[in-house]
Amino acid sequence: MSEHDQTSHDQTSHDDQAVLTTTGRDARRGSFGPGGGAGMPTEKSKDFGAALRRLGAILGTETHRLVGVTLLTVASVGLVVLGPRLLGQATDIIVSGVMGDGIDFGALHRKLWIVAAIYLASWVLAYTQAYILAGVLQRAMFALRESVEHKINRLPLSYIDGEQRGDLLSRVTNDIDNLAQSLQQTTSQILTSLLTVVGVVVMMYTISPLMATIALITVPTSVWLMKMIGTRARPKFMAQWRHTGSLNAQAEEVFTGHAIVKTFGRQRDVEARFSADNDDLYEASYTAQFTASLIQPMMVFMGNIQFILIAVVGGLRISSGAMSVGDMQALIQYARQFSQPLTHLASMTATFQSGIASLERVLELLDADEQTQEQADTVDPVPVRGRIVFDDVHFSYSPDKPLIEGLDVVAEPGQTVAIVGPTGAGKTTLVNLLMRFYDLDSGTISLDGRDISSFPRKELRSKVGMVLQDTWLFGGTIRDNLAYGNPDATDEQIREAARVTYVDRFVHSLPDGYETVINDEGDNISAGEKQLLTIARAFLADPSILILDEATSSVDTRTEVLIQEAMNALRSQRTSFVIAHRLSTIRGADVILVMDGGRIVEQGNHDDLLAHDGPYSRLYHAQFAGQAT
């Protein structure tokens, strides 16, 4: 189980966010990826209507601007729809002049100037509408990103551990970006197209109810075909974006562990897995895009059928004198205007379906169960003495696989409690429970007589400093990384913490000293240097309780001796929990707990446990006998 490196003052709810490394096994292909297939593609379509309602709620904060956008669009579309009717009247002026005493150019010019003014005004309104709508959508996406960020902060560590990191990142980045782009591309088009259809129908009925009815004959068939194709395309888009998340998860996993892949010569296996997942993504994307693309040619075909009907019937009515040439011209333009927005709606369907599929994936994250309710801040908190009691603690990561059962531990203020035992014995789980990364199944853990579940997580974790085997540094300078444990620390305090933990020794060998920038991966300094930085960060935080989980596993033997001396000073007057596999590092612990199978099988100090000739003695002698051999 992965954990993030934590120091006291490590920002409350960000503690739950920083842990994005997970373990597990991809159930589909047996790959080592978190979540056991979480986020794998499914052909089941989600509730499209529910997703649209949630989208409406997301945009609800911009209601007044959306009303303004709608009014501007109505005005713009109304002017555009009025244009063909006026052009038809201009055509009638020309036809009447040709057939009579001459063309009235004054009336013709006035009519054309009116048409030009109408189209210009429509463009200005459409430009204003687009400007306002862009701001509405971007603010909505900004709020959605904030909601996702806050949600991640409120999610329990068990949820993060159970998800593929690449898939989770894909939801937070790719899916929200895709939703933003699809809404930006489709919202204005859909609104404009729908209003254009309504306006065109009204204008056609004012010219000729018969011709308007003929033009609408193809509409029910077109709508039915759009609905049928859209229903088939929606689950394909869901599969496409789920495959995208899965592929991102695999790529992130392989890139992070690139050296391991090379070391064990598994390049061909990785390539085969990637090729298989890439094939799945190709098939899902191809099917989704092809299915959705069928709508546009279908709508063009139905529009041509409509045009033929209007042309034939209109020609007969002109020949019988029942309709003027200008009205026929207007009807033909309206017929094109009628089919064009339907074609636009069809072409926007694929993009909109893709965006809604991404929205549903984001909503799955937003609807995930959150960690237990946070407690109110403590009024006038008293200083921490550091007495920690585990009382009949029961806990399991999976209900069917008990891990810790009936655990009882007492750590007195200022004591150093070492925890040893085989891998999987529950050592790290113990400190996870103390930090409230996970909640207990039953029993209590108390700090100075107060149940830790009654503490706000921020308050509890601010009292604890952690140095873990898996180091965590962010992209920034060495000074920034050290100050992460105590943002208010002065330069003198930073340098003193660095000096005590022997960070100062290697920092001076770097070209930029404390201003040296650590890249995002932290691979421009050695693993041992990274661990020294995390130890210095804990020193600077000056916590009341200290947790050290294999904190010197990446340093050389000589440096380990020096760090042990420094940590002995750090542990002074603090309750400390030290998890160690190197038993030589915990000889001076006040209490040593030997764990196996989630239970404490032995406890005492180093000398007493060696004399007892029990599990600790066997572990100790086996370790040093192995070194001697």
Beta strands, then each sheet from edge to edge (+ up, - down):
strand 1: 388-395
strand 2: 404-411
strand 3: 416-420
strand 4: 442-447
strand 5: 450-451
strand 6: 464-467
strand 7: 476-477
strand 8: 517-518
strand 9: 545-549
strand 10: 575-579
strand 11: 591-596
strand 12: 599-604
sheet 1: 2+ 1- 4+ 5-
sheet 2: 6+ 9+ 10+ 3+ 11+ 12-
sheet 3: 7+ 8-
end
